[in-house]
């Protein structure tokens, strides 16, 4: 039996824990804060990673109702299309 300890209960820690777990592996996640994944819950108001398939700025900003006006400039300079591999 292999025992793995992951230090940090954030997104990366849980990603590592999930991928490190197996039939003969026990994974323990240690987090110094009061709750695990607390930063994941607050980041983006639940709208993280909505840019992966939306390439039109007018449509893209609709996914961010509280910040569409502020994000329009940033999305104009750098959109998901800039990173798209064709």
PDB file with one MODEL, atoms N, CA, C and O in Angstrom:
MODEL        1
ATOM      1  N   UNK A   1       0.854  -1.180   0.000  1.00  0.00           N
ATOM      2  CA  UNK A   1       0.000   0.000   0.000  1.00  0.00           C
ATOM      3  C   UNK A   1       0.890   1.230   0.000  1.00  0.00           C
ATOM      4  O   UNK A   1       1.773   1.365   0.847  1.00  0.00           O
ATOM      5  N   UNK A   2       0.660   2.118  -0.942  1.00  0.00           N
ATOM      6  CA  UNK A   2       1.383   3.368  -1.050  1.00  0.00           C
ATOM      7  C   UNK A   2       0.554   4.466  -0.401  1.00  0.00           C
ATOM      8  O   UNK A   2      -0.656   4.542  -0.614  1.00  0.00           O
ATOM      9  N   UNK A   3       1.203   5.317   0.393  1.00  0.00           N
ATOM     10  CA  UNK A   3       0.514   6.443   1.044  1.00  0.00           C
ATOM     11  C   UNK A   3       1.078   7.735   0.493  1.00  0.00           C
ATOM     12  O   UNK A   3       2.292   7.936   0.486  1.00  0.00           O
ATOM     13  N   UNK A   4       0.190   8.622   0.024  1.00  0.00           N
ATOM     14  CA  UNK A   4       0.587   9.899  -0.551  1.00  0.00           C
ATOM     15  C   UNK A   4      -0.044  11.015   0.273  1.00  0.00           C
ATOM     16  O   UNK A   4      -1.220  10.942   0.630  1.00  0.00           O
ATOM     17  N   UNK A   5       0.743  12.051   0.574  1.00  0.00           N
ATOM     18  CA  UNK A   5       0.230  13.224   1.278  1.00  0.00           C
ATOM     19  C   UNK A   5       0.352  14.415   0.335  1.00  0.00           C
ATOM     20  O   UNK A   5       1.426  14.697  -0.195  1.00  0.00           O
ATOM     21  N   UNK A   6      -0.763  15.105   0.137  1.00  0.00           N
ATOM     22  CA  UNK A   6      -0.783  16.309  -0.695  1.00  0.00           C
ATOM     23  C   UNK A   6      -0.928  17.496   0.237  1.00  0.00           C
ATOM     24  O   UNK A   6      -1.862  17.555   1.038  1.00  0.00           O
ATOM     25  N   UNK A   7      -0.003  18.445   0.134  1.00  0.00           N
ATOM     26  CA  UNK A   7      -0.047  19.634   0.969  1.00  0.00           C
ATOM     27  C   UNK A   7      -0.712  20.744   0.154  1.00  0.00           C
ATOM     28  O   UNK A   7      -0.157  21.227  -0.834  1.00  0.00           O
ATOM     29  N   UNK A   8      -1.890  21.130   0.581  1.00  0.00           N
ATOM     30  CA  UNK A   8      -2.645  22.178  -0.091  1.00  0.00           C
ATOM     31  C   UNK A   8      -3.960  21.654  -0.624  1.00  0.00           C
ATOM     32  O   UNK A   8      -3.985  20.783  -1.493  1.00  0.00           O
ATOM     33  N   UNK A   9      -5.046  22.182  -0.104  1.00  0.00           N
ATOM     34  CA  UNK A   9      -6.375  21.736  -0.498  1.00  0.00           C
ATOM     35  C   UNK A   9      -7.028  22.644  -1.505  1.00  0.00           C
ATOM     36  O   UNK A   9      -8.238  22.865  -1.453  1.00  0.00           O
ATOM     37  N   UNK A  10      -6.239  23.178  -2.429  1.00  0.00           N
ATOM     38  CA  UNK A  10      -6.792  24.007  -3.498  1.00  0.00           C
ATOM     39  C   UNK A  10      -7.002  23.168  -4.749  1.00  0.00           C
ATOM     40  O   UNK A  10      -6.974  21.938  -4.708  1.00  0.00           O
ATOM     41  N   UNK A  11      -7.213  23.859  -5.852  1.00  0.00           N
ATOM     42  CA  UNK A  11      -7.497  23.176  -7.113  1.00  0.00           C
ATOM     43  C   UNK A  11      -6.352  22.249  -7.524  1.00  0.00           C
ATOM     44  O   UNK A  11      -6.588  21.102  -7.903  1.00  0.00           O
ATOM     45  N   UNK A  12      -5.127  22.738  -7.448  1.00  0.00           N
ATOM     46  CA  UNK A  12      -3.981  21.919  -7.852  1.00  0.00           C
ATOM     47  C   UNK A  12      -3.792  20.735  -6.916  1.00  0.00           C
ATOM     48  O   UNK A  12      -3.477  19.630  -7.359  1.00  0.00           O
ATOM     49  N   UNK A  13      -3.984  20.964  -5.618  1.00  0.00           N
ATOM     50  CA  UNK A  13      -3.856  19.877  -4.655  1.00  0.00           C
ATOM     51  C   UNK A  13      -4.859  18.767  -4.909  1.00  0.00           C
ATOM     52  O   UNK A  13      -4.512  17.587  -4.881  1.00  0.00           O
ATOM     53  N   UNK A  14      -6.107  19.150  -5.157  1.00  0.00           N
ATOM     54  CA  UNK A  14      -7.136  18.141  -5.422  1.00  0.00           C
ATOM     55  C   UNK A  14      -6.913  17.454  -6.755  1.00  0.00           C
ATOM     56  O   UNK A  14      -7.159  16.255  -6.888  1.00  0.00           O
ATOM     57  N   UNK A  15      -6.449  18.202  -7.739  1.00  0.00           N
ATOM     58  CA  UNK A  15      -6.124  17.594  -9.029  1.00  0.00           C
ATOM     59  C   UNK A  15      -5.059  16.516  -8.838  1.00  0.00           C
ATOM     60  O   UNK A  15      -5.186  15.406  -9.354  1.00  0.00           O
ATOM     61  N   UNK A  16      -4.010  16.857  -8.091  1.00  0.00           N
ATOM     62  CA  UNK A  16      -2.958  15.889  -7.826  1.00  0.00           C
ATOM     63  C   UNK A  16      -3.451  14.704  -7.014  1.00  0.00           C
ATOM     64  O   UNK A  16      -3.067  13.564  -7.275  1.00  0.00           O
ATOM     65  N   UNK A  17      -4.304  14.972  -6.026  1.00  0.00           N
ATOM     66  CA  UNK A  17      -4.833  13.890  -5.191  1.00  0.00           C
ATOM     67  C   UNK A  17      -5.682  12.925  -6.000  1.00  0.00           C
ATOM     68  O   UNK A  17      -5.573  11.709  -5.842  1.00  0.00           O
ATOM     69  N   UNK A  18      -6.518  13.462  -6.856  1.00  0.00           N
ATOM     70  CA  UNK A  18      -7.391  12.609  -7.676  1.00  0.00           C
ATOM     71  C   UNK A  18      -6.558  11.752  -8.615  1.00  0.00           C
ATOM     72  O   UNK A  18      -6.816  10.558  -8.770  1.00  0.00           O
ATOM     73  N   UNK A  19      -5.566  12.356  -9.238  1.00  0.00           N
ATOM     74  CA  UNK A  19      -4.746  11.602 -10.184  1.00  0.00           C
ATOM     75  C   UNK A  19      -3.730  10.700  -9.491  1.00  0.00           C
ATOM     76  O   UNK A  19      -3.193   9.782 -10.111  1.00  0.00           O
ATOM     77  N   UNK A  20      -3.466  10.949  -8.234  1.00  0.00           N
ATOM     78  CA  UNK A  20      -2.540  10.097  -7.493  1.00  0.00           C
ATOM     79  C   UNK A  20      -3.214   8.917  -6.819  1.00  0.00           C
ATOM     80  O   UNK A  20      -2.549   7.961  -6.418  1.00  0.00           O
ATOM     81  N   UNK A  21      -4.517   8.981  -6.695  1.00  0.00           N
ATOM     82  CA  UNK A  21      -5.263   7.907  -6.018  1.00  0.00           C
ATOM     83  C   UNK A  21      -5.342   6.678  -6.911  1.00  0.00           C
ATOM     84  O   UNK A  21      -5.365   6.772  -8.138  1.00  0.00           O
ATOM     85  N   UNK A  22      -5.381   5.553  -6.274  1.00  0.00           N
ATOM     86  CA  UNK A  22      -5.500   4.301  -7.018  1.00  0.00           C
ATOM     87  C   UNK A  22      -5.874   3.172  -6.085  1.00  0.00           C
ATOM     88  O   UNK A  22      -6.096   3.377  -4.892  1.00  0.00           O
ATOM     89  N   UNK A  23      -5.940   1.980  -6.643  1.00  0.00           N
ATOM     90  CA  UNK A  23      -6.340   0.813  -5.858  1.00  0.00           C
ATOM     91  C   UNK A  23      -5.403   0.554  -4.684  1.00  0.00           C
ATOM     92  O   UNK A  23      -5.856   0.193  -3.597  1.00  0.00           O
ATOM     93  N   UNK A  24      -4.118   0.732  -4.892  1.00  0.00           N
ATOM     94  CA  UNK A  24      -3.140   0.473  -3.840  1.00  0.00           C
ATOM     95  C   UNK A  24      -2.576   1.761  -3.245  1.00  0.00           C
ATOM     96  O   UNK A  24      -1.506   1.743  -2.638  1.00  0.00           O
ATOM     97  N   UNK A  25      -3.280   2.870  -3.412  1.00  0.00           N
ATOM     98  CA  UNK A  25      -2.770   4.155  -2.944  1.00  0.00           C
ATOM     99  C   UNK A  25      -3.807   4.858  -2.083  1.00  0.00           C
ATOM    100  O   UNK A  25      -4.972   4.971  -2.465  1.00  0.00           O
ATOM    101  N   UNK A  26      -3.379   5.327  -0.926  1.00  0.00           N
ATOM    102  CA  UNK A  26      -4.213   6.144  -0.052  1.00  0.00           C
ATOM    103  C   UNK A  26      -3.675   7.564  -0.122  1.00  0.00           C
ATOM    104  O   UNK A  26      -2.479   7.791   0.061  1.00  0.00           O
ATOM    105  N   UNK A  27      -4.567   8.528  -0.390  1.00  0.00           N
ATOM    106  CA  UNK A  27      -4.160   9.921  -0.520  1.00  0.00           C
ATOM    107  C   UNK A  27      -4.790  10.730   0.606  1.00  0.00           C
ATOM    108  O   UNK A  27      -5.990  10.627   0.862  1.00  0.00           O
ATOM    109  N   UNK A  28      -3.969  11.536   1.278  1.00  0.00           N
ATOM    110  CA  UNK A  28      -4.441  12.439   2.325  1.00  0.00           C
ATOM    111  C   UNK A  28      -4.127  13.861   1.880  1.00  0.00           C
ATOM    112  O   UNK A  28      -3.000  14.164   1.490  1.00  0.00           O
ATOM    113  N   UNK A  29      -5.142  14.739   1.942  1.00  0.00           N
ATOM    114  CA  UNK A  29      -4.958  16.142   1.569  1.00  0.00           C
ATOM    115  C   UNK A  29      -4.905  16.967   2.843  1.00  0.00           C
ATOM    116  O   UNK A  29      -5.809  16.894   3.676  1.00  0.00           O
ATOM    117  N   UNK A  30      -3.834  17.762   2.997  1.00  0.00           N
ATOM    118  CA  UNK A  30      -3.681  18.642   4.151  1.00  0.00           C
ATOM    119  C   UNK A  30      -3.913  20.086   3.715  1.00  0.00           C
ATOM    120  O   UNK A  30      -3.342  20.538   2.722  1.00  0.00           O
ATOM    121  N   UNK A  31      -4.740  20.799   4.449  1.00  0.00           N
ATOM    122  CA  UNK A  31      -5.033  22.198   4.142  1.00  0.00           C
ATOM    123  C   UNK A  31      -4.952  23.009   5.419  1.00  0.00           C
ATOM    124  O   UNK A  31      -5.556  22.643   6.427  1.00  0.00           O
ATOM    125  N   UNK A  32      -4.208  24.116   5.388  1.00  0.00           N
ATOM    126  CA  UNK A  32      -4.040  24.959   6.571  1.00  0.00           C
ATOM    127  C   UNK A  32      -5.273  25.816   6.847  1.00  0.00           C
ATOM    128  O   UNK A  32      -5.531  26.183   7.993  1.00  0.00           O
ATOM    129  N   UNK A  33      -6.031  26.133   5.805  1.00  0.00           N
ATOM    130  CA  UNK A  33      -7.221  26.959   5.977  1.00  0.00           C
ATOM    131  C   UNK A  33      -8.369  26.180   6.588  1.00  0.00           C
ATOM    132  O   UNK A  33      -8.283  24.972   6.804  1.00  0.00           O
ATOM    133  N   UNK A  34      -9.439  26.898   6.857  1.00  0.00           N
ATOM    134  CA  UNK A  34     -10.612  26.269   7.480  1.00  0.00           C
ATOM    135  C   UNK A  34     -11.367  25.351   6.534  1.00  0.00           C
ATOM    136  O   UNK A  34     -11.974  24.375   6.974  1.00  0.00           O
ATOM    137  N   UNK A  35     -11.339  25.646   5.253  1.00  0.00           N
ATOM    138  CA  UNK A  35     -12.076  24.851   4.280  1.00  0.00           C
ATOM    139  C   UNK A  35     -11.203  24.544   3.072  1.00  0.00           C
ATOM    140  O   UNK A  35     -10.395  25.373   2.655  1.00  0.00           O
ATOM    141  N   UNK A  36     -11.367  23.364   2.518  1.00  0.00           N
ATOM    142  CA  UNK A  36     -10.680  23.035   1.272  1.00  0.00           C
ATOM    143  C   UNK A  36     -11.457  23.646   0.111  1.00  0.00           C
ATOM    144  O   UNK A  36     -12.666  23.855   0.211  1.00  0.00           O
ATOM    145  N   UNK A  37     -10.782  23.925  -0.961  1.00  0.00           N
ATOM    146  CA  UNK A  37     -11.362  24.459  -2.195  1.00  0.00           C
ATOM    147  C   UNK A  37     -12.085  25.788  -2.030  1.00  0.00           C
ATOM    148  O   UNK A  37     -12.906  26.139  -2.878  1.00  0.00           O
ATOM    149  N   UNK A  38     -11.808  26.538  -0.967  1.00  0.00           N
ATOM    150  CA  UNK A  38     -12.523  27.790  -0.728  1.00  0.00           C
ATOM    151  C   UNK A  38     -12.229  28.828  -1.814  1.00  0.00           C
ATOM    152  O   UNK A  38     -13.128  29.574  -2.201  1.00  0.00           O
ATOM    153  N   UNK A  39     -11.005  28.891  -2.307  1.00  0.00           N
ATOM    154  CA  UNK A  39     -10.681  29.855  -3.357  1.00  0.00           C
ATOM    155  C   UNK A  39     -11.331  29.473  -4.678  1.00  0.00           C
ATOM    156  O   UNK A  39     -11.690  30.347  -5.467  1.00  0.00           O
ATOM    157  N   UNK A  40     -11.482  28.203  -4.923  1.00  0.00           N
ATOM    158  CA  UNK A  40     -12.136  27.751  -6.149  1.00  0.00           C
ATOM    159  C   UNK A  40     -13.586  28.198  -6.154  1.00  0.00           C
ATOM    160  O   UNK A  40     -14.107  28.605  -7.192  1.00  0.00           O
ATOM    161  N   UNK A  41     -14.236  28.128  -5.014  1.00  0.00           N
ATOM    162  CA  UNK A  41     -15.647  28.519  -4.902  1.00  0.00           C
ATOM    163  C   UNK A  41     -15.853  30.000  -5.198  1.00  0.00           C
ATOM    164  O   UNK A  41     -16.860  30.379  -5.796  1.00  0.00           O
ATOM    165  N   UNK A  42     -14.904  30.838  -4.783  1.00  0.00           N
ATOM    166  CA  UNK A  42     -15.108  32.276  -4.952  1.00  0.00           C
ATOM    167  C   UNK A  42     -14.563  32.816  -6.262  1.00  0.00           C
ATOM    168  O   UNK A  42     -14.897  33.937  -6.645  1.00  0.00           O
ATOM    169  N   UNK A  43     -13.740  32.057  -6.957  1.00  0.00           N
ATOM    170  CA  UNK A  43     -13.125  32.577  -8.182  1.00  0.00           C
ATOM    171  C   UNK A  43     -14.125  32.576  -9.327  1.00  0.00           C
ATOM    172  O   UNK A  43     -14.634  31.529  -9.726  1.00  0.00           O
ATOM    173  N   UNK A  44     -14.392  33.748  -9.839  1.00  0.00           N
ATOM    174  CA  UNK A  44     -15.248  33.881 -11.009  1.00  0.00           C
ATOM    175  C   UNK A  44     -16.724  33.734 -10.750  1.00  0.00           C
ATOM    176  O   UNK A  44     -17.505  33.745 -11.702  1.00  0.00           O
ATOM    177  N   UNK A  45     -17.141  33.600  -9.523  1.00  0.00           N
ATOM    178  CA  UNK A  45     -18.570  33.473  -9.243  1.00  0.00           C
ATOM    179  C   UNK A  45     -19.193  32.273  -9.917  1.00  0.00           C
ATOM    180  O   UNK A  45     -20.381  32.289 -10.238  1.00  0.00           O
ATOM    181  N   UNK A  46     -18.404  31.223 -10.137  1.00  0.00           N
ATOM    182  CA  UNK A  46     -18.940  30.030 -10.778  1.00  0.00           C
ATOM    183  C   UNK A  46     -18.893  30.084 -12.287  1.00  0.00           C
ATOM    184  O   UNK A  46     -19.421  29.192 -12.951  1.00  0.00           O
ATOM    185  N   UNK A  47     -18.276  31.105 -12.844  1.00  0.00           N
ATOM    186  CA  UNK A  47     -18.238  31.236 -14.294  1.00  0.00           C
ATOM    187  C   UNK A  47     -16.818  31.087 -14.840  1.00  0.00           C
ATOM    188  O   UNK A  47     -16.512  31.635 -15.899  1.00  0.00           O
ATOM    189  N   UNK A  48     -15.976  30.383 -14.164  1.00  0.00           N
ATOM    190  CA  UNK A  48     -14.605  30.208 -14.637  1.00  0.00           C
ATOM    191  C   UNK A  48     -14.581  29.324 -15.880  1.00  0.00           C
ATOM    192  O   UNK A  48     -15.435  28.454 -16.058  1.00  0.00           O
ATOM    193  N   UNK A  49     -13.616  29.556 -16.710  1.00  0.00           N
ATOM    194  CA  UNK A  49     -13.370  28.751 -17.902  1.00  0.00           C
ATOM    195  C   UNK A  49     -14.515  28.759 -18.897  1.00  0.00           C
ATOM    196  O   UNK A  49     -14.713  27.781 -19.618  1.00  0.00           O
ATOM    197  N   UNK A  50     -15.264  29.833 -18.949  1.00  0.00           N
ATOM    198  CA  UNK A  50     -16.321  29.910 -19.955  1.00  0.00           C
ATOM    199  C   UNK A  50     -15.771  30.380 -21.290  1.00  0.00           C
ATOM    200  O   UNK A  50     -16.504  30.408 -22.279  1.00  0.00           O
ATOM    201  N   UNK A  51     -14.507  30.746 -21.342  1.00  0.00           N
ATOM    202  CA  UNK A  51     -13.944  31.311 -22.563  1.00  0.00           C
ATOM    203  C   UNK A  51     -13.444  30.249 -23.531  1.00  0.00           C
ATOM    204  O   UNK A  51     -12.998  30.602 -24.623  1.00  0.00           O
ATOM    205  N   UNK A  52     -13.494  28.986 -23.191  1.00  0.00           N
ATOM    206  CA  UNK A  52     -12.853  27.971 -24.012  1.00  0.00           C
ATOM    207  C   UNK A  52     -13.477  27.782 -25.387  1.00  0.00           C
ATOM    208  O   UNK A  52     -12.783  27.353 -26.309  1.00  0.00           O
ATOM    209  N   UNK A  53     -14.753  28.084 -25.560  1.00  0.00           N
ATOM    210  CA  UNK A  53     -15.373  27.847 -26.855  1.00  0.00           C
ATOM    211  C   UNK A  53     -16.159  29.044 -27.377  1.00  0.00           C
ATOM    212  O   UNK A  53     -16.912  28.911 -28.341  1.00  0.00           O
ATOM    213  N   UNK A  54     -16.003  30.178 -26.774  1.00  0.00           N
ATOM    214  CA  UNK A  54     -16.729  31.373 -27.181  1.00  0.00           C
ATOM    215  C   UNK A  54     -15.726  32.373 -27.744  1.00  0.00           C
ATOM    216  O   UNK A  54     -14.882  32.887 -27.009  1.00  0.00           O
ATOM    217  N   UNK A  55     -15.814  32.652 -29.043  1.00  0.00           N
ATOM    218  CA  UNK A  55     -14.802  33.477 -29.688  1.00  0.00           C
ATOM    219  C   UNK A  55     -15.301  34.859 -30.094  1.00  0.00           C
ATOM    220  O   UNK A  55     -14.514  35.672 -30.579  1.00  0.00           O
ATOM    221  N   UNK A  56     -16.567  35.141 -29.913  1.00  0.00           N
ATOM    222  CA  UNK A  56     -17.123  36.456 -30.228  1.00  0.00           C
ATOM    223  C   UNK A  56     -17.210  37.281 -28.951  1.00  0.00           C
ATOM    224  O   UNK A  56     -17.831  36.850 -27.979  1.00  0.00           O
ATOM    225  N   UNK A  57     -16.596  38.463 -28.940  1.00  0.00           N
ATOM    226  CA  UNK A  57     -16.527  39.276 -27.727  1.00  0.00           C
ATOM    227  C   UNK A  57     -17.911  39.633 -27.204  1.00  0.00           C
ATOM    228  O   UNK A  57     -18.138  39.596 -25.995  1.00  0.00           O
ATOM    229  N   UNK A  58     -18.841  39.979 -28.092  1.00  0.00           N
ATOM    230  CA  UNK A  58     -20.196  40.332 -27.641  1.00  0.00           C
ATOM    231  C   UNK A  58     -20.869  39.179 -26.907  1.00  0.00           C
ATOM    232  O   UNK A  58     -21.594  39.399 -25.937  1.00  0.00           O
ATOM    233  N   UNK A  59     -20.637  37.966 -27.359  1.00  0.00           N
ATOM    234  CA  UNK A  59     -21.201  36.787 -26.683  1.00  0.00           C
ATOM    235  C   UNK A  59     -20.412  36.472 -25.417  1.00  0.00           C
ATOM    236  O   UNK A  59     -20.983  36.103 -24.391  1.00  0.00           O
ATOM    237  N   UNK A  60     -19.109  36.620 -25.505  1.00  0.00           N
ATOM    238  CA  UNK A  60     -18.231  36.280 -24.384  1.00  0.00           C
ATOM    239  C   UNK A  60     -18.545  37.112 -23.145  1.00  0.00           C
ATOM    240  O   UNK A  60     -18.612  36.562 -22.046  1.00  0.00           O
ATOM    241  N   UNK A  61     -18.738  38.420 -23.291  1.00  0.00           N
ATOM    242  CA  UNK A  61     -18.987  39.265 -22.130  1.00  0.00           C
ATOM    243  C   UNK A  61     -20.343  38.985 -21.484  1.00  0.00           C
ATOM    244  O   UNK A  61     -20.553  39.356 -20.329  1.00  0.00           O
ATOM    245  N   UNK A  62     -21.256  38.347 -22.189  1.00  0.00           N
ATOM    246  CA  UNK A  62     -22.553  37.997 -21.609  1.00  0.00           C
ATOM    247  C   UNK A  62     -22.414  36.945 -20.507  1.00  0.00           C
ATOM    248  O   UNK A  62     -23.305  36.810 -19.669  1.00  0.00           O
ATOM    249  N   UNK A  63     -21.310  36.203 -20.500  1.00  0.00           N
ATOM    250  CA  UNK A  63     -21.054  35.202 -19.460  1.00  0.00           C
ATOM    251  C   UNK A  63     -20.601  35.839 -18.145  1.00  0.00           C
ATOM    252  O   UNK A  63     -20.499  35.158 -17.125  1.00  0.00           O
ATOM    253  N   UNK A  64     -20.332  37.135 -18.172  1.00  0.00           N
ATOM    254  CA  UNK A  64     -19.856  37.862 -17.006  1.00  0.00           C
ATOM    255  C   UNK A  64     -20.777  39.047 -16.740  1.00  0.00           C
ATOM    256  O   UNK A  64     -20.374  40.186 -16.975  1.00  0.00           O
ATOM    257  N   UNK A  65     -21.993  38.823 -16.261  1.00  0.00           N
ATOM    258  CA  UNK A  65     -22.965  39.911 -16.115  1.00  0.00           C
ATOM    259  C   UNK A  65     -22.520  41.023 -15.174  1.00  0.00           C
ATOM    260  O   UNK A  65     -22.909  42.175 -15.370  1.00  0.00           O
ATOM    261  N   UNK A  66     -21.710  40.713 -14.154  1.00  0.00           N
ATOM    262  CA  UNK A  66     -21.275  41.742 -13.217  1.00  0.00           C
ATOM    263  C   UNK A  66     -20.039  42.478 -13.685  1.00  0.00           C
ATOM    264  O   UNK A  66     -19.688  43.507 -13.109  1.00  0.00           O
ATOM    265  N   UNK A  67     -19.368  41.983 -14.711  1.00  0.00           N
ATOM    266  CA  UNK A  67     -18.124  42.607 -15.125  1.00  0.00           C
ATOM    267  C   UNK A  67     -17.972  42.745 -16.622  1.00  0.00           C
ATOM    268  O   UNK A  67     -16.861  42.947 -17.113  1.00  0.00           O
ATOM    269  N   UNK A  68     -19.067  42.639 -17.360  1.00  0.00           N
ATOM    270  CA  UNK A  68     -18.957  42.643 -18.823  1.00  0.00           C
ATOM    271  C   UNK A  68     -18.349  43.939 -19.353  1.00  0.00           C
ATOM    272  O   UNK A  68     -17.543  43.908 -20.284  1.00  0.00           O
ATOM    273  N   UNK A  69     -18.721  45.062 -18.779  1.00  0.00           N
ATOM    274  CA  UNK A  69     -18.212  46.352 -19.243  1.00  0.00           C
ATOM    275  C   UNK A  69     -16.700  46.447 -19.020  1.00  0.00           C
ATOM    276  O   UNK A  69     -15.960  46.901 -19.892  1.00  0.00           O
ATOM    277  N   UNK A  70     -16.258  46.013 -17.846  1.00  0.00           N
ATOM    278  CA  UNK A  70     -14.837  46.081 -17.511  1.00  0.00           C
ATOM    279  C   UNK A  70     -14.003  45.098 -18.323  1.00  0.00           C
ATOM    280  O   UNK A  70     -12.846  45.380 -18.637  1.00  0.00           O
ATOM    281  N   UNK A  71     -14.573  43.956 -18.663  1.00  0.00           N
ATOM    282  CA  UNK A  71     -13.815  42.918 -19.348  1.00  0.00           C
ATOM    283  C   UNK A  71     -13.765  43.088 -20.855  1.00  0.00           C
ATOM    284  O   UNK A  71     -12.920  42.487 -21.519  1.00  0.00           O
ATOM    285  N   UNK A  72     -14.652  43.894 -21.399  1.00  0.00           N
ATOM    286  CA  UNK A  72     -14.694  44.064 -22.856  1.00  0.00           C
ATOM    287  C   UNK A  72     -13.323  44.500 -23.408  1.00  0.00           C
ATOM    288  O   UNK A  72     -12.879  43.972 -24.427  1.00  0.00           O
ATOM    289  N   UNK A  73     -12.660  45.444 -22.755  1.00  0.00           N
ATOM    290  CA  UNK A  73     -11.347  45.890 -23.219  1.00  0.00           C
ATOM    291  C   UNK A  73     -10.305  44.791 -23.169  1.00  0.00           C
ATOM    292  O   UNK A  73      -9.522  44.621 -24.103  1.00  0.00           O
ATOM    293  N   UNK A  74     -10.299  44.051 -22.079  1.00  0.00           N
ATOM    294  CA  UNK A  74      -9.330  42.954 -21.945  1.00  0.00           C
ATOM    295  C   UNK A  74      -9.576  41.875 -22.994  1.00  0.00           C
ATOM    296  O   UNK A  74      -8.631  41.355 -23.586  1.00  0.00           O
ATOM    297  N   UNK A  75     -10.837  41.541 -23.224  1.00  0.00           N
ATOM    298  CA  UNK A  75     -11.159  40.520 -24.217  1.00  0.00           C
ATOM    299  C   UNK A  75     -10.860  41.008 -25.635  1.00  0.00           C
ATOM    300  O   UNK A  75     -10.585  40.200 -26.523  1.00  0.00           O
ATOM    301  N   UNK A  76     -10.912  42.308 -25.850  1.00  0.00           N
ATOM    302  CA  UNK A  76     -10.575  42.850 -27.163  1.00  0.00           C
ATOM    303  C   UNK A  76      -9.084  42.665 -27.444  1.00  0.00           C
ATOM    304  O   UNK A  76      -8.688  42.394 -28.578  1.00  0.00           O
ATOM    305  N   UNK A  77      -8.260  42.816 -26.400  1.00  0.00           N
ATOM    306  CA  UNK A  77      -6.816  42.664 -26.563  1.00  0.00           C
ATOM    307  C   UNK A  77      -6.371  41.203 -26.586  1.00  0.00           C
ATOM    308  O   UNK A  77      -5.379  40.865 -27.231  1.00  0.00           O
ATOM    309  N   UNK A  78      -7.092  40.349 -25.892  1.00  0.00           N
ATOM    310  CA  UNK A  78      -6.695  38.942 -25.827  1.00  0.00           C
ATOM    311  C   UNK A  78      -7.938  38.087 -25.669  1.00  0.00           C
ATOM    312  O   UNK A  78      -8.606  38.134 -24.636  1.00  0.00           O
ATOM    313  N   UNK A  79      -8.245  37.312 -26.687  1.00  0.00           N
ATOM    314  CA  UNK A  79      -9.431  36.456 -26.669  1.00  0.00           C
ATOM    315  C   UNK A  79      -9.023  34.997 -26.690  1.00  0.00           C
ATOM    316  O   UNK A  79      -7.854  34.694 -26.925  1.00  0.00           O
ATOM    317  N   UNK A  80      -9.955  34.086 -26.451  1.00  0.00           N
ATOM    318  CA  UNK A  80      -9.633  32.658 -26.579  1.00  0.00           C
ATOM    319  C   UNK A  80      -9.148  32.304 -27.981  1.00  0.00           C
ATOM    320  O   UNK A  80      -8.382  31.355 -28.153  1.00  0.00           O
ATOM    321  N   UNK A  81      -9.588  33.060 -28.975  1.00  0.00           N
ATOM    322  CA  UNK A  81      -9.165  32.788 -30.345  1.00  0.00           C
ATOM    323  C   UNK A  81      -7.655  32.967 -30.523  1.00  0.00           C
ATOM    324  O   UNK A  81      -7.055  32.327 -31.387  1.00  0.00           O
ATOM    325  N   UNK A  82      -7.039  33.827 -29.716  1.00  0.00           N
ATOM    326  CA  UNK A  82      -5.596  34.034 -29.810  1.00  0.00           C
ATOM    327  C   UNK A  82      -4.812  32.774 -29.455  1.00  0.00           C
ATOM    328  O   UNK A  82      -3.705  32.564 -29.953  1.00  0.00           O
ATOM    329  N   UNK A  83      -5.387  31.941 -28.596  1.00  0.00           N
ATOM    330  CA  UNK A  83      -4.715  30.720 -28.151  1.00  0.00           C
ATOM    331  C   UNK A  83      -5.184  29.476 -28.882  1.00  0.00           C
ATOM    332  O   UNK A  83      -4.646  28.389 -28.670  1.00  0.00           O
ATOM    333  N   UNK A  84      -6.175  29.627 -29.733  1.00  0.00           N
ATOM    334  CA  UNK A  84      -6.779  28.470 -30.399  1.00  0.00           C
ATOM    335  C   UNK A  84      -5.814  27.852 -31.376  1.00  0.00           C
ATOM    336  O   UNK A  84      -5.176  28.550 -32.164  1.00  0.00           O
ATOM    337  N   UNK A  85      -5.710  26.541 -31.321  1.00  0.00           N
ATOM    338  CA  UNK A  85      -4.885  25.797 -32.272  1.00  0.00           C
ATOM    339  C   UNK A  85      -5.809  25.294 -33.365  1.00  0.00           C
ATOM    340  O   UNK A  85      -6.797  24.612 -33.091  1.00  0.00           O
ATOM    341  N   UNK A  86      -5.488  25.627 -34.587  1.00  0.00           N
ATOM    342  CA  UNK A  86      -6.352  25.235 -35.712  1.00  0.00           C
ATOM    343  C   UNK A  86      -5.727  24.081 -36.436  1.00  0.00           C
ATOM    344  O   UNK A  86      -6.287  23.592 -37.417  1.00  0.00           O
TER     345      UNK A  86
ENDMDL
END
